[in-house]
Amino acid sequence: MNVLSIQSHVAYGHVGNAAAVFPLQLMGHEVWPIHTVQFSNHTGYGAWTGQVFDAAIIGELLDGIAARGALPSCHAVLSGYMGGAATIREVAAAVARVRAAHPGALYCCDPVMGDVGRGVFVQPGIPELMIEAAVPLADIVTPNQFELEMITGRTVSSTAEAVAAARAVVARGPKVVVVTSLATPDAPADQIRVLAVTADAAWTVSTPLLDFPIPLNGAGDALAALFLGHTLDGKPVPDALSATVSGLFQVFAETHAARTRELQLIAAGATMLTPKRRFAAVAI
């Protein structure tokens, strides 16, 4: 299937489209990447080169794709980090345009706004616009725990609170909310969980918590791509969740063994789809 992926991009390493395109391609999906920025490396290094593209490039590139007659064959839109209000509006317009050409197209929104330990790392006003303009349009939303709290204005300190908060997001329009990096006191401290919630069901997948001296960048981008890809392949939510987390853990294991801060997506390769360890989704 064909996926329009609107995200940042780096030449070195794997974040944004550099983390999302390869997993989708491995799964057999055609990806049409639109880069919102092109940097030498992700900003976690503290220094980088490159530039932020004018948000209007999204519409311009979509014009070119439409001129090829391709929009009716676009099955999904995927978005990640959006650094400015204009970008959010352009992405929302792109989703509307794709759905006008292909009403069944999915929209998967990774609402990148902040994280535990780092706080909010986007410009003022971006979270509010993300929550108002992008999240309600999405079929799938993939916030981390910190972002889930931002979207809902709720504190998440238990699994039950996480499910309730995710359901509050579902009530705004999305069909599935996938909460990443879920760590609450009612779960083992040596595990990390991913939670998937729909209007009437919820599942978690738990994996060992690997110790990385510097937190990894791009993991959320890869997770959103994998979950969208498995969903496009027709997997039910619990199966898509299990396959996504198991594949991503394989990448984490390769990265941990390499003692690097860059996701080892290429080294993991097809083992993302046939991981050595499989972690089941458990209904809660």
Secondary structure, DSSP 8 states (H G I E B T S, - for coil): -EEEEEEEEESSS-STHHHHHHHHHHTT-EEEEEEEEEESS-GGGS---EEE--THHHHHHHHHHHHTT-GGGEEEEEE----SHHHHHHHHHHHHHHHHH-TT-EEEE----EETTTEE-S-TTHHHHIIIIIGGG-SEE--BHHHHHHHHT----SHHHHHHHHHHHHTTS-SEEEEEEE--TTS-TTEEEEEEE-SS-EEEEEEE----SS--SSHHHHHHHHHHHHHHTT--HHHHHHHHHHHHHHHHHHHHHHT-SS--HHHHGGGGTS-SS----EE-
